C-alpha cells in the first residue's frame, strides 16, 4: 500500500488503493484515521467507530465547557455541576481543583491537538468522586510504630 502524509501527519491513500488493497487500508484505519482522496469528489476520512464516538464526545464536552464558561451565575464548580453532577461528591477544595484542572486541561489539550486528554481528565475526576462516594479515604490510616522489612518481589 502506498501512503503519503499530509501536513498534519494524517495518512492519505487514493481511492483506487482502497479498492485494490482494502484489508491493508482498513488495518491502517484501525491505527489512525486515513484520508481517502478521490479524483471525482471530496476526500473522505476512514476511521473506527470508537474513534468517531470519542470525537463526538469531545465535541459534546467542549460545548458544555463553553456554556459553563460563558455563564456568569455561581462559581465555576457550581456551573460544572450541571453537566458533571458528580463533582458535588468531592470536598469543596477538591471541587475547586477539579474545576480548574478540567478547564486547564481542555485549553492545553486543544492547543496541542490532543483533545482526548479532556475525556481522560474528566474520567479521572469522576472516578475520584465515585471513590469518595463509596467511602474510600475516609478512614484514618493505621500507622505502624516500627518499620517492617519486606522482601523484594520476584520478577
N, CA, C and O atoms as a GROMACS GRO file, in nm:
protein
  620
    1UNK      N    1   0.084  -0.117   0.000
    1UNK     CA    2   0.000   0.000   0.000
    1UNK      C    3   0.089   0.123   0.000
    1UNK      O    4   0.182   0.134   0.081
    2UNK      N    5   0.061   0.214  -0.089
    2UNK     CA    6   0.137   0.339  -0.092
    2UNK      C    7   0.059   0.446  -0.019
    2UNK      O    8  -0.056   0.475  -0.052
    3UNK      N    9   0.122   0.501   0.079
    3UNK     CA   10   0.058   0.608   0.155
    3UNK      C   11   0.147   0.730   0.150
    3UNK      O   12   0.268   0.719   0.130
    4UNK      N   13   0.088   0.843   0.170
    4UNK     CA   14   0.163   0.966   0.185
    4UNK      C   15   0.109   1.034   0.310
    4UNK      O   16   0.011   0.989   0.370
    5UNK      N   17   0.173   1.142   0.348
    5UNK     CA   18   0.129   1.211   0.468
    5UNK      C   19   0.102   1.356   0.434
    5UNK      O   20   0.178   1.420   0.362
    6UNK      N   21  -0.009   1.408   0.486
    6UNK     CA   22  -0.038   1.549   0.465
    6UNK      C   23   0.028   1.630   0.576
    6UNK      O   24   0.102   1.575   0.657
    7UNK      N   25   0.002   1.759   0.579
    7UNK     CA   26   0.070   1.847   0.673
    7UNK      C   27   0.045   1.811   0.820
    7UNK      O   28   0.130   1.840   0.904
    8UNK      N   29  -0.068   1.748   0.852
    8UNK     CA   30  -0.100   1.716   0.992
    8UNK      C   31  -0.052   1.576   1.029
    8UNK      O   32  -0.079   1.531   1.141
    9UNK      N   33   0.016   1.506   0.941
    9UNK     CA   34   0.064   1.372   0.971
    9UNK      C   35  -0.040   1.264   0.948
    9UNK      O   36  -0.015   1.147   0.976
   10UNK      N   37  -0.157   1.303   0.899
   10UNK     CA   38  -0.262   1.205   0.874
   10UNK      C   39  -0.227   1.130   0.746
   10UNK      O   40  -0.182   1.190   0.648
   11UNK      N   41  -0.246   0.999   0.746
   11UNK     CA   42  -0.213   0.917   0.630
   11UNK      C   43  -0.315   0.937   0.519
   11UNK      O   44  -0.434   0.954   0.544
   12UNK      N   45  -0.266   0.936   0.395
   12UNK     CA   46  -0.351   0.958   0.279
   12UNK      C   47  -0.332   0.844   0.180
   12UNK      O   48  -0.219   0.806   0.148
   13UNK      N   49  -0.443   0.789   0.131
   13UNK     CA   50  -0.439   0.690   0.023
   13UNK      C   51  -0.536   0.733  -0.084
   13UNK      O   52  -0.632   0.806  -0.057
   14UNK      N   53  -0.511   0.690  -0.204
   14UNK     CA   54  -0.604   0.719  -0.313
   14UNK      C   55  -0.717   0.617  -0.309
   14UNK      O   56  -0.698   0.505  -0.261
   15UNK      N   57  -0.833   0.656  -0.359
   15UNK     CA   58  -0.949   0.566  -0.355
   15UNK      C   59  -0.922   0.436  -0.430
   15UNK      O   60  -0.976   0.331  -0.393
   16UNK      N   61  -0.840   0.442  -0.533
   16UNK     CA   62  -0.807   0.319  -0.607
   16UNK      C   63  -0.732   0.220  -0.518
   16UNK      O   64  -0.747   0.099  -0.533
   17UNK      N   65  -0.651   0.272  -0.426
   17UNK     CA   66  -0.578   0.186  -0.333
   17UNK      C   67  -0.675   0.117  -0.237
   17UNK      O   68  -0.656   0.002  -0.200
   18UNK      N   69  -0.779   0.188  -0.197
   18UNK     CA   70  -0.882   0.129  -0.111
   18UNK      C   71  -0.950   0.014  -0.184
   18UNK      O   72  -0.979  -0.089  -0.123
   19UNK      N   73  -0.975   0.030  -0.312
   19UNK     CA   74  -1.037  -0.077  -0.391
   19UNK      C   75  -0.944  -0.197  -0.406
   19UNK      O   76  -0.987  -0.311  -0.391
   20UNK      N   77  -0.817  -0.172  -0.436
   20UNK     CA   78  -0.721  -0.279  -0.462
   20UNK      C   79  -0.676  -0.350  -0.334
   20UNK      O   80  -0.653  -0.471  -0.335
   21UNK      N   81  -0.662  -0.276  -0.227
   21UNK     CA   82  -0.600  -0.331  -0.107
   21UNK      C   83  -0.678  -0.290   0.017
   21UNK      O   84  -0.623  -0.230   0.110
   22UNK      N   85  -0.807  -0.321   0.017
   22UNK     CA   86  -0.894  -0.273   0.126
   22UNK      C   87  -0.851  -0.325   0.263
   22UNK      O   88  -0.860  -0.251   0.361
   23UNK      N   89  -0.806  -0.448   0.272
   23UNK     CA   90  -0.768  -0.503   0.402
   23UNK      C   91  -0.655  -0.421   0.466
   23UNK      O   92  -0.658  -0.394   0.586
   24UNK      N   93  -0.557  -0.384   0.387
   24UNK     CA   94  -0.444  -0.305   0.440
   24UNK      C   95  -0.490  -0.164   0.479
   24UNK      O   96  -0.446  -0.111   0.581
   25UNK      N   97  -0.577  -0.105   0.399
   25UNK     CA   98  -0.627   0.029   0.431
   25UNK      C   99  -0.711   0.024   0.558
   25UNK      O  100  -0.700   0.111   0.644
   26UNK      N  101  -0.796  -0.079   0.569
   26UNK     CA  102  -0.878  -0.093   0.690
   26UNK      C  103  -0.790  -0.114   0.813
   26UNK      O  104  -0.816  -0.057   0.919
   27UNK      N  105  -0.686  -0.194   0.799
   27UNK     CA  106  -0.594  -0.217   0.912
   27UNK      C  107  -0.526  -0.087   0.952
   27UNK      O  108  -0.510  -0.060   1.071
   28UNK      N  109  -0.487  -0.007   0.854
   28UNK     CA  110  -0.424   0.122   0.884
   28UNK      C  111  -0.523   0.216   0.954
   28UNK      O  112  -0.485   0.290   1.044
   29UNK      N  113  -0.650   0.211   0.912
   29UNK     CA  114  -0.752   0.298   0.972
   29UNK      C  115  -0.782   0.258   1.116
   29UNK      O  116  -0.829   0.341   1.193
   30UNK      N  117  -0.754   0.134   1.153
   30UNK     CA  118  -0.772   0.092   1.292
   30UNK      C  119  -0.664   0.152   1.382
   30UNK      O  120  -0.684   0.164   1.502
   31UNK      N  121  -0.551   0.189   1.323
   31UNK     CA  122  -0.442   0.250   1.399
   31UNK      C  123  -0.458   0.401   1.411
   31UNK      O  124  -0.433   0.459   1.516
   32UNK      N  125  -0.501   0.465   1.301
   32UNK     CA  126  -0.519   0.610   1.296
   32UNK      C  127  -0.605   0.643   1.175
   32UNK      O  128  -0.609   0.565   1.080
   33UNK      N  129  -0.673   0.757   1.177
   33UNK     CA  130  -0.756   0.792   1.061
   33UNK      C  131  -0.676   0.796   0.931
   33UNK      O  132  -0.560   0.836   0.928
   34UNK      N  133  -0.741   0.753   0.824
   34UNK     CA  134  -0.679   0.751   0.691
   34UNK      C  135  -0.766   0.837   0.599
   34UNK      O  136  -0.887   0.818   0.590
   35UNK      N  137  -0.702   0.931   0.532
   35UNK     CA  138  -0.772   1.012   0.434
   35UNK      C  139  -0.773   0.936   0.301
   35UNK      O  140  -0.670   0.890   0.254
   36UNK      N  141  -0.891   0.925   0.242
   36UNK     CA  142  -0.906   0.860   0.112
   36UNK      C  143  -0.934   0.971   0.012
   36UNK      O  144  -1.041   1.030   0.011
   37UNK      N  145  -0.834   0.997  -0.074
   37UNK     CA  146  -0.851   1.104  -0.173
   37UNK      C  147  -0.918   1.048  -0.297
   37UNK      O  148  -0.896   0.934  -0.337
   38UNK      N  149  -1.002   1.132  -0.358
   38UNK     CA  150  -1.076   1.091  -0.476
   38UNK      C  151  -1.059   1.197  -0.585
   38UNK      O  152  -1.057   1.317  -0.557
   39UNK      N  153  -1.046   1.152  -0.709
   39UNK     CA  154  -1.036   1.246  -0.820
   39UNK      C  155  -1.170   1.312  -0.848
   39UNK      O  156  -1.176   1.428  -0.889
   40UNK      N  157  -1.278   1.239  -0.826
   40UNK     CA  158  -1.409   1.287  -0.866
   40UNK      C  159  -1.492   1.346  -0.751
   40UNK      O  160  -1.612   1.369  -0.766
   41UNK      N  161  -1.430   1.369  -0.638
   41UNK     CA  162  -1.507   1.422  -0.527
   41UNK      C  163  -1.418   1.460  -0.410
   41UNK      O  164  -1.296   1.447  -0.415
   42UNK      N  165  -1.482   1.506  -0.308
   42UNK     CA  166  -1.412   1.548  -0.188
   42UNK      C  167  -1.350   1.426  -0.118
   42UNK      O  168  -1.407   1.317  -0.121
   43UNK      N  169  -1.236   1.446  -0.056
   43UNK     CA  170  -1.170   1.339   0.018
   43UNK      C  171  -1.257   1.295   0.135
   43UNK      O  172  -1.336   1.374   0.188
   44UNK      N  173  -1.242   1.169   0.174
   44UNK     CA  174  -1.313   1.112   0.287
   44UNK      C  175  -1.211   1.072   0.393
   44UNK      O  176  -1.093   1.054   0.363
   45UNK      N  177  -1.257   1.057   0.517
   45UNK     CA  178  -1.170   1.009   0.624
   45UNK      C  179  -1.227   0.878   0.673
   45UNK      O  180  -1.345   0.870   0.709
   46UNK      N  181  -1.143   0.776   0.675
   46UNK     CA  182  -1.182   0.643   0.723
   46UNK      C  183  -1.123   0.626   0.862
   46UNK      O  184  -1.002   0.637   0.882
   47UNK      N  185  -1.212   0.597   0.958
   47UNK     CA  186  -1.169   0.580   1.097
   47UNK      C  187  -1.257   0.475   1.163
   47UNK      O  188  -1.354   0.427   1.104
   48UNK      N  189  -1.223   0.439   1.284
   48UNK     CA  190  -1.303   0.340   1.356
   48UNK      C  191  -1.426   0.408   1.418
   48UNK      O  192  -1.429   0.529   1.439
   49UNK      N  193  -1.525   0.326   1.447
   49UNK     CA  194  -1.645   0.377   1.512
   49UNK      C  195  -1.610   0.430   1.651
   49UNK      O  196  -1.664   0.532   1.694
   50UNK      N  197  -1.520   0.362   1.721
   50UNK     CA  198  -1.476   0.406   1.855
   50UNK      C  199  -1.413   0.545   1.847
   50UNK      O  200  -1.440   0.630   1.931
   51UNK      N  201  -1.329   0.567   1.746
   51UNK     CA  202  -1.264   0.698   1.728
   51UNK      C  203  -1.366   0.806   1.696
   51UNK      O  204  -1.357   0.917   1.748
   52UNK      N  205  -1.463   0.774   1.612
   52UNK     CA  206  -1.568   0.871   1.577
   52UNK      C  207  -1.653   0.904   1.699
   52UNK      O  208  -1.689   1.020   1.720
   53UNK      N  209  -1.685   0.803   1.781
   53UNK     CA  210  -1.764   0.826   1.903
   53UNK      C  211  -1.686   0.913   2.002
   53UNK      O  212  -1.744   1.002   2.065
   54UNK      N  213  -1.556   0.889   2.014
   54UNK     CA  214  -1.474   0.971   2.104
   54UNK      C  215  -1.471   1.116   2.055
   54UNK      O  216  -1.477   1.209   2.135
   55UNK      N  217  -1.461   1.133   1.924
   55UNK     CA  218  -1.462   1.267   1.867
   55UNK      C  219  -1.594   1.339   1.898
   55UNK      O  220  -1.594   1.456   1.936
   56UNK      N  221  -1.705   1.268   1.884
   56UNK     CA  222  -1.835   1.326   1.917
   56UNK      C  223  -1.844   1.362   2.065
   56UNK      O  224  -1.896   1.468   2.100
   57UNK      N  225  -1.792   1.276   2.151
   57UNK     CA  226  -1.794   1.303   2.296
   57UNK      C  227  -1.708   1.425   2.329
   57UNK      O  228  -1.745   1.506   2.414
   58UNK      N  229  -1.594   1.438   2.263
   58UNK     CA  230  -1.507   1.554   2.285
   58UNK      C  231  -1.579   1.682   2.247
   58UNK      O  232  -1.573   1.782   2.319
   59UNK      N  233  -1.648   1.681   2.133
   59UNK     CA  234  -1.723   1.800   2.091
   59UNK      C  235  -1.836   1.832   2.189
   59UNK      O  236  -1.862   1.948   2.218
   60UNK      N  237  -1.902   1.728   2.238
   60UNK     CA  238  -2.008   1.746   2.337
   60UNK      C  239  -1.953   1.811   2.464
   60UNK      O  240  -2.012   1.905   2.517
   61UNK      N  241  -1.841   1.760   2.513
   61UNK     CA  242  -1.779   1.815   2.634
   61UNK      C  243  -1.731   1.957   2.608
   61UNK      O  244  -1.747   2.043   2.694
   62UNK      N  245  -1.673   1.983   2.490
   62UNK     CA  246  -1.628   2.118   2.458
   62UNK      C  247  -1.745   2.216   2.459
   62UNK      O  248  -1.732   2.327   2.510
   63UNK      N  249  -1.858   2.175   2.403
   63UNK     CA  250  -1.977   2.261   2.404
   63UNK      C  251  -2.024   2.287   2.547
   63UNK      O  252  -2.062   2.399   2.580
   64UNK      N  253  -2.020   2.184   2.631
   64UNK     CA  254  -2.059   2.202   2.772
   64UNK      C  255  -1.965   2.298   2.843
   64UNK      O  256  -2.009   2.384   2.920
   65UNK      N  257  -1.835   2.285   2.816
   65UNK     CA  258  -1.738   2.373   2.882
   65UNK      C  259  -1.752   2.516   2.834
   65UNK      O  260  -1.734   2.609   2.913
   66UNK      N  261  -1.783   2.536   2.707
   66UNK     CA  262  -1.806   2.671   2.657
   66UNK      C  263  -1.927   2.732   2.726
   66UNK      O  264  -1.923   2.846   2.771
   67UNK      N  265  -2.036   2.655   2.734
   67UNK     CA  266  -2.157   2.705   2.801
   67UNK      C  267  -2.129   2.739   2.947
   67UNK      O  268  -2.173   2.843   2.996
   68UNK      N  269  -2.055   2.652   3.015
   68UNK     CA  270  -2.021   2.676   3.157
   68UNK      C  271  -1.936   2.802   3.170
   68UNK      O  272  -1.956   2.881   3.262
   69UNK      N  273  -1.841   2.820   3.079
   69UNK     CA  274  -1.752   2.936   3.091
   69UNK      C  275  -1.822   3.067   3.058
   69UNK      O  276  -1.780   3.173   3.106
   70UNK      N  277  -1.927   3.063   2.978
   70UNK     CA  278  -2.000   3.185   2.944
   70UNK      C  279  -2.105   3.222   3.048
   70UNK      O  280  -2.146   3.338   3.056
   71UNK      N  281  -2.147   3.127   3.127
   71UNK     CA  282  -2.246   3.152   3.233
   71UNK      C  283  -2.179   3.231   3.344
   71UNK      O  284  -2.066   3.201   3.383
   72UNK      N  285  -2.246   3.331   3.393
   72UNK     CA  286  -2.188   3.415   3.498
   72UNK      C  287  -2.252   3.390   3.634
   72UNK      O  288  -2.219   3.459   3.731
   73UNK      N  289  -2.343   3.293   3.643
   73UNK     CA  290  -2.413   3.267   3.768
   73UNK      C  291  -2.341   3.158   3.848
   73UNK      O  292  -2.319   3.048   3.798
   74UNK      N  293  -2.306   3.190   3.970
   74UNK     CA  294  -2.244   3.092   4.058
   74UNK      C  295  -2.096   3.074   4.031
   74UNK      O  296  -2.039   3.136   3.941
   75UNK      N  297  -2.036   2.987   4.110
   75UNK     CA  298  -1.893   2.958   4.095
   75UNK      C  299  -1.872   2.863   3.977
   75UNK      O  300  -1.966   2.800   3.928
   76UNK      N  301  -1.750   2.854   3.934
   76UNK     CA  302  -1.717   2.761   3.825
   76UNK      C  303  -1.755   2.619   3.862
   76UNK      O  304  -1.808   2.545   3.780
   77UNK      N  305  -1.727   2.581   3.988
   77UNK     CA  306  -1.759   2.443   4.028
   77UNK      C  307  -1.910   2.420   4.031
   77UNK      O  308  -1.957   2.311   3.998
   78UNK      N  309  -1.988   2.523   4.070
   78UNK     CA  310  -2.134   2.510   4.067
   78UNK      C  311  -2.185   2.497   3.923
   78UNK      O  312  -2.276   2.418   3.896
   79UNK      N  313  -2.127   2.572   3.833
   79UNK     CA  314  -2.168   2.564   3.692
   79UNK      C  315  -2.130   2.430   3.630
   79UNK      O  316  -2.204   2.376   3.548
   80UNK      N  317  -2.014   2.377   3.669
   80UNK     CA  318  -1.973   2.246   3.616
   80UNK      C  319  -2.058   2.133   3.670
   80UNK      O  320  -2.063   2.025   3.611
   81UNK      N  321  -2.126   2.156   3.782
   81UNK     CA  322  -2.212   2.052   3.839
   81UNK      C  323  -2.332   2.023   3.749
   81UNK      O  324  -2.395   1.918   3.763
   82UNK      N  325  -2.365   2.113   3.658
   82UNK     CA  326  -2.473   2.087   3.563
   82UNK      C  327  -2.441   1.967   3.475
   82UNK      O  328  -2.512   1.867   3.481
   83UNK      N  329  -2.335   1.976   3.394
   83UNK     CA  330  -2.301   1.861   3.309
   83UNK      C  331  -2.233   1.747   3.384
   83UNK      O  332  -2.236   1.632   3.340
   84UNK      N  333  -2.172   1.779   3.499
   84UNK     CA  334  -2.098   1.678   3.575
   84UNK      C  335  -2.146   1.679   3.721
   84UNK      O  336  -2.073   1.727   3.808
   85UNK      N  337  -2.266   1.628   3.748
   85UNK     CA  338  -2.321   1.637   3.884
   85UNK      C  339  -2.237   1.568   3.990
   85UNK      O  340  -2.247   1.602   4.108
   86UNK      N  341  -2.157   1.473   3.953
   86UNK     CA  342  -2.072   1.401   4.048
   86UNK      C  343  -1.970   1.492   4.115
   86UNK      O  344  -1.916   1.455   4.219
   87UNK      N  345  -1.944   1.609   4.058
   87UNK     CA  346  -1.844   1.700   4.117
   87UNK      C  347  -1.883   1.738   4.260
   87UNK      O  348  -1.795   1.766   4.342
   88UNK      N  349  -2.013   1.740   4.291
   88UNK     CA  350  -2.059   1.778   4.424
   88UNK      C  351  -2.030   1.671   4.529
   88UNK      O  352  -2.047   1.696   4.649
   89UNK      N  353  -1.987   1.554   4.489
   89UNK     CA  354  -1.946   1.450   4.584
   89UNK      C  355  -1.807   1.477   4.641
   89UNK      O  356  -1.768   1.419   4.743
   90UNK      N  357  -1.733   1.566   4.576
   90UNK     CA  358  -1.598   1.600   4.620
   90UNK      C  359  -1.602   1.705   4.729
   90UNK      O  360  -1.702   1.776   4.745
   91UNK      N  361  -1.494   1.714   4.805
   91UNK     CA  362  -1.484   1.821   4.905
   91UNK      C  363  -1.482   1.956   4.833
   91UNK      O  364  -1.457   1.962   4.712
   92UNK      N  365  -1.510   2.062   4.906
   92UNK     CA  366  -1.512   2.196   4.847
   92UNK      C  367  -1.378   2.227   4.780
   92UNK      O  368  -1.375   2.278   4.668
   93UNK      N  369  -1.268   2.197   4.847
   93UNK     CA  370  -1.136   2.221   4.790
   93UNK      C  371  -1.114   2.137   4.664
   93UNK      O  372  -1.063   2.186   4.564
   94UNK      N  373  -1.154   2.010   4.669
   94UNK     CA  374  -1.138   1.923   4.552
   94UNK      C  375  -1.228   1.967   4.437
   94UNK      O  376  -1.193   1.950   4.320
   95UNK      N  377  -1.346   2.023   4.469
   95UNK     CA  378  -1.432   2.078   4.363
   95UNK      C  379  -1.360   2.191   4.289
   95UNK      O  380  -1.364   2.198   4.167
   96UNK      N  381  -1.295   2.279   4.365
   96UNK     CA  382  -1.220   2.390   4.303
   96UNK      C  383  -1.106   2.336   4.217
   96UNK      O  384  -1.086   2.380   4.104
   97UNK      N  385  -1.032   2.242   4.273
   97UNK     CA  386  -0.920   2.184   4.200
   97UNK      C  387  -0.967   2.112   4.074
   97UNK      O  388  -0.908   2.127   3.967
   98UNK      N  389  -1.073   2.036   4.087
   98UNK     CA  390  -1.130   1.963   3.974
   98UNK      C  391  -1.172   2.059   3.863
   98UNK      O  392  -1.139   2.039   3.746
   99UNK      N  393  -1.245   2.163   3.899
   99UNK     CA  394  -1.294   2.261   3.802
   99UNK      C  395  -1.177   2.325   3.728
   99UNK      O  396  -1.179   2.337   3.605
  100UNK      N  397  -1.077   2.367   3.803
  100UNK     CA  398  -0.960   2.431   3.741
  100UNK      C  399  -0.885   2.331   3.652
  100UNK      O  400  -0.843   2.366   3.541
  101UNK      N  401  -0.868   2.208   3.700
  101UNK     CA  402  -0.798   2.106   3.621
  101UNK      C  403  -0.870   2.077   3.489
  101UNK      O  404  -0.806   2.064   3.384
  102UNK      N  405  -1.002   2.067   3.494
  102UNK     CA  406  -1.078   2.039   3.372
  102UNK      C  407  -1.062   2.152   3.271
  102UNK      O  408  -1.036   2.126   3.153
  103UNK      N  409  -1.076   2.276   3.316
  103UNK     CA  410  -1.063   2.391   3.225
  103UNK      C  411  -0.920   2.401   3.172
  103UNK      O  412  -0.900   2.420   3.052
  104UNK      N  413  -0.822   2.390   3.259
  104UNK     CA  414  -0.682   2.399   3.216
  104UNK      C  415  -0.645   2.287   3.118
  104UNK      O  416  -0.577   2.311   3.019
  105UNK      N  417  -0.692   2.166   3.148
  105UNK     CA  418  -0.663   2.053   3.059
  105UNK      C  419  -0.729   2.073   2.924
  105UNK      O  420  -0.669   2.044   2.821
  106UNK      N  421  -0.852   2.122   2.923
  106UNK     CA  422  -0.922   2.147   2.797
  106UNK      C  423  -0.846   2.248   2.712
  106UNK      O  424  -0.824   2.226   2.593
  107UNK      N  425  -0.806   2.357   2.773
  107UNK     CA  426  -0.732   2.459   2.698
  107UNK      C  427  -0.602   2.403   2.641
  107UNK      O  428  -0.571   2.421   2.523
  108UNK      N  429  -0.526   2.335   2.725
  108UNK     CA  430  -0.399   2.279   2.680
  108UNK      C  431  -0.416   2.170   2.577
  108UNK      O  432  -0.340   2.162   2.481
  109UNK      N  433  -0.516   2.085   2.596
  109UNK     CA  434  -0.537   1.972   2.504
  109UNK      C  435  -0.570   2.019   2.364
  109UNK      O  436  -0.523   1.961   2.266
  110UNK      N  437  -0.651   2.124   2.353
  110UNK     CA  438  -0.683   2.176   2.220
  110UNK      C  439  -0.562   2.244   2.156
  110UNK      O  440  -0.544   2.235   2.034
  111UNK      N  441  -0.481   2.310   2.235
  111UNK     CA  442  -0.362   2.378   2.182
  111UNK      C  443  -0.265   2.277   2.121
  111UNK      O  444  -0.207   2.304   2.016
  112UNK      N  445  -0.248   2.163   2.184
  112UNK     CA  446  -0.153   2.063   2.134
  112UNK      C  447  -0.220   1.955   2.049
  112UNK      O  448  -0.158   1.852   2.018
  113UNK      N  449  -0.346   1.978   2.013
  113UNK     CA  450  -0.422   1.885   1.927
  113UNK      C  451  -0.432   1.745   1.986
  113UNK      O  452  -0.418   1.645   1.915
  114UNK      N  453  -0.456   1.739   2.116
  114UNK     CA  454  -0.479   1.613   2.186
  114UNK      C  455  -0.608   1.623   2.267
  114UNK      O  456  -0.606   1.607   2.389
  115UNK      N  457  -0.722   1.650   2.201
  115UNK     CA  458  -0.845   1.674   2.275
  115UNK      C  459  -0.895   1.556   2.356
  115UNK      O  460  -0.974   1.574   2.448
  116UNK      N  461  -0.851   1.436   2.325
  116UNK     CA  462  -0.891   1.319   2.403
  116UNK      C  463  -0.845   1.327   2.547
  116UNK      O  464  -0.901   1.260   2.634
  117UNK      N  465  -0.746   1.407   2.574
  117UNK     CA  466  -0.694   1.426   2.710
  117UNK      C  467  -0.802   1.482   2.802
  117UNK      O  468  -0.801   1.456   2.922
  118UNK      N  469  -0.895   1.560   2.745
  118UNK     CA  470  -1.004   1.618   2.824
  118UNK      C  471  -1.089   1.506   2.883
  118UNK      O  472  -1.124   1.509   3.001
  119UNK      N  473  -1.122   1.407   2.800
  119UNK     CA  474  -1.204   1.296   2.848
  119UNK      C  475  -1.133   1.218   2.957
  119UNK      O  476  -1.196   1.173   3.053
  120UNK      N  477  -1.003   1.202   2.943
  120UNK     CA  478  -0.924   1.131   3.044
  120UNK      C  479  -0.927   1.206   3.177
  120UNK      O  480  -0.944   1.145   3.282
  121UNK      N  481  -0.911   1.337   3.172
  121UNK     CA  482  -0.911   1.419   3.294
  121UNK      C  483  -1.048   1.413   3.363
  121UNK      O  484  -1.056   1.397   3.485
  122UNK      N  485  -1.154   1.425   3.285
  122UNK     CA  486  -1.289   1.420   3.342
  122UNK      C  487  -1.316   1.283   3.402
  122UNK      O  488  -1.373   1.273   3.510
  123UNK      N  489  -1.276   1.177   3.332
  123UNK     CA  490  -1.299   1.042   3.383
  123UNK      C  491  -1.221   1.018   3.512
  123UNK      O  492  -1.272   0.954   3.604
  124UNK      N  493  -1.100   1.070   3.520
  124UNK     CA  494  -1.020   1.054   3.642
  124UNK      C  495  -1.088   1.122   3.761
  124UNK      O  496  -1.093   1.065   3.870
  125UNK      N  497  -1.139   1.243   3.740
  125UNK     CA  498  -1.208   1.312   3.848
  125UNK      C  499  -1.340   1.242   3.883
  125UNK      O  500  -1.377   1.235   4.001
  126UNK      N  501  -1.409   1.190   3.784
  126UNK     CA  502  -1.534   1.118   3.812
  126UNK      C  503  -1.502   0.992   3.894
  126UNK      O  504  -1.576   0.959   3.987
  127UNK      N  505  -1.394   0.923   3.859
  127UNK     CA  506  -1.354   0.806   3.937
  127UNK      C  507  -1.323   0.844   4.082
  127UNK      O  508  -1.358   0.771   4.174
  128UNK      N  509  -1.259   0.958   4.100
  128UNK     CA  510  -1.230   1.006   4.235
  128UNK      C  511  -1.359   1.033   4.311
  128UNK      O  512  -1.372   0.995   4.427
  129UNK      N  513  -1.455   1.098   4.245
  129UNK     CA  514  -1.584   1.126   4.309
  129UNK      C  515  -1.656   0.997   4.346
  129UNK      O  516  -1.718   0.989   4.452
  130UNK      N  517  -1.649   0.898   4.260
  130UNK     CA  518  -1.712   0.769   4.290
  130UNK      C  519  -1.645   0.702   4.409
  130UNK      O  520  -1.712   0.641   4.491
  131UNK      N  521  -1.513   0.713   4.418
  131UNK     CA  522  -1.441   0.654   4.531
  131UNK      C  523  -1.478   0.726   4.661
  131UNK      O  524  -1.496   0.661   4.764
  132UNK      N  525  -1.490   0.857   4.655
  132UNK     CA  526  -1.531   0.934   4.773
  132UNK      C  527  -1.671   0.892   4.815
  132UNK      O  528  -1.698   0.872   4.934
  133UNK      N  529  -1.762   0.879   4.718
  133UNK     CA  530  -1.899   0.839   4.748
  133UNK      C  531  -1.905   0.700   4.810
  133UNK      O  532  -1.993   0.672   4.892
  134UNK      N  533  -1.812   0.614   4.772
  134UNK     CA  534  -1.809   0.478   4.825
  134UNK      C  535  -1.741   0.472   4.962
  134UNK      O  536  -1.735   0.366   5.024
  135UNK      N  537  -1.690   0.586   5.009
  135UNK     CA  538  -1.630   0.590   5.142
  135UNK      C  539  -1.481   0.571   5.144
  135UNK      O  540  -1.421   0.569   5.252
  136UNK      N  541  -1.419   0.557   5.029
  136UNK     CA  542  -1.273   0.540   5.026
  136UNK      C  543  -1.206   0.666   5.076
  136UNK      O  544  -1.247   0.777   5.042
  137UNK      N  545  -1.101   0.649   5.155
  137UNK     CA  546  -1.022   0.762   5.202
  137UNK      C  547  -1.078   0.831   5.324
  137UNK      O  548  -1.021   0.932   5.367
  138UNK      N  549  -1.186   0.782   5.381
  138UNK     CA  550  -1.245   0.848   5.498
  138UNK      C  551  -1.190   0.793   5.629
  138UNK      O  552  -1.196   0.861   5.732
  139UNK      N  553  -1.138   0.673   5.627
  139UNK     CA  554  -1.082   0.613   5.748
  139UNK      C  555  -0.942   0.668   5.774
  139UNK      O  556  -0.865   0.692   5.680
  140UNK      N  557  -0.911   0.686   5.899
  140UNK     CA  558  -0.777   0.727   5.935
  140UNK      C  559  -0.682   0.610   5.913
  140UNK      O  560  -0.716   0.496   5.945
  141UNK      N  561  -0.564   0.636   5.860
  141UNK     CA  562  -0.470   0.526   5.839
  141UNK      C  563  -0.415   0.472   5.971
  141UNK      O  564  -0.401   0.546   6.068
  142UNK      N  565  -0.384   0.344   5.972
  142UNK     CA  566  -0.319   0.283   6.088
  142UNK      C  567  -0.168   0.292   6.064
  142UNK      O  568  -0.115   0.227   5.974
  143UNK      N  569  -0.101   0.371   6.146
  143UNK     CA  570   0.041   0.389   6.130
  143UNK      C  571   0.114   0.282   6.211
  143UNK      O  572   0.076   0.250   6.324
  144UNK      N  573   0.218   0.228   6.153
  144UNK     CA  574   0.300   0.129   6.222
  144UNK      C  575   0.394   0.200   6.318
  144UNK      O  576   0.449   0.306   6.288
  145UNK      N  577   0.413   0.141   6.433
  145UNK     CA  578   0.504   0.202   6.530
  145UNK      C  579   0.650   0.173   6.493
  145UNK      O  580   0.739   0.252   6.524
  146UNK      N  581   0.673   0.060   6.426
  146UNK     CA  582   0.808   0.023   6.384
  146UNK      C  583   0.806  -0.012   6.236
  146UNK      O  584   0.708  -0.070   6.187
  147UNK      N  585   0.911   0.021   6.164
  147UNK     CA  586   0.917  -0.016   6.021
  147UNK      C  587   0.916  -0.168   6.004
  147UNK      O  588   0.966  -0.242   6.089
  148UNK      N  589   0.859  -0.213   5.894
  148UNK     CA  590   0.854  -0.357   5.864
  148UNK      C  591   0.935  -0.381   5.737
  148UNK      O  592   0.910  -0.319   5.634
  149UNK      N  593   1.031  -0.469   5.746
  149UNK     CA  594   1.112  -0.503   5.630
  149UNK      C  595   1.036  -0.603   5.544
  149UNK      O  596   0.978  -0.699   5.595
  150UNK      N  597   1.036  -0.582   5.415
  150UNK     CA  598   0.971  -0.675   5.323
  150UNK      C  599   1.072  -0.720   5.220
  150UNK      O  600   1.166  -0.647   5.188
  151UNK      N  601   1.053  -0.840   5.169
  151UNK     CA  602   1.142  -0.892   5.068
  151UNK      C  603   1.111  -0.829   4.934
  151UNK      O  604   0.998  -0.789   4.906
  152UNK      N  605   1.214  -0.821   4.852
  152UNK     CA  606   1.197  -0.769   4.717
  152UNK      C  607   1.112  -0.867   4.638
  152UNK      O  608   1.139  -0.987   4.639
  153UNK      N  609   1.009  -0.819   4.570
  153UNK     CA  610   0.923  -0.911   4.495
  153UNK      C  611   0.999  -0.974   4.378
  153UNK      O  612   1.088  -0.913   4.319
  154UNK      N  613   0.962  -1.095   4.348
  154UNK     CA  614   1.025  -1.162   4.234
  154UNK      C  615   0.965  -1.109   4.105
  154UNK      O  616   0.847  -1.077   4.098
  155UNK      N  617   1.047  -1.102   4.006
  155UNK     CA  618   1.002  -1.050   3.877
  155UNK      C  619   0.957  -1.161   3.787
  155UNK      O  620   0.916  -1.136   3.674
   0.00000   0.00000   0.00000
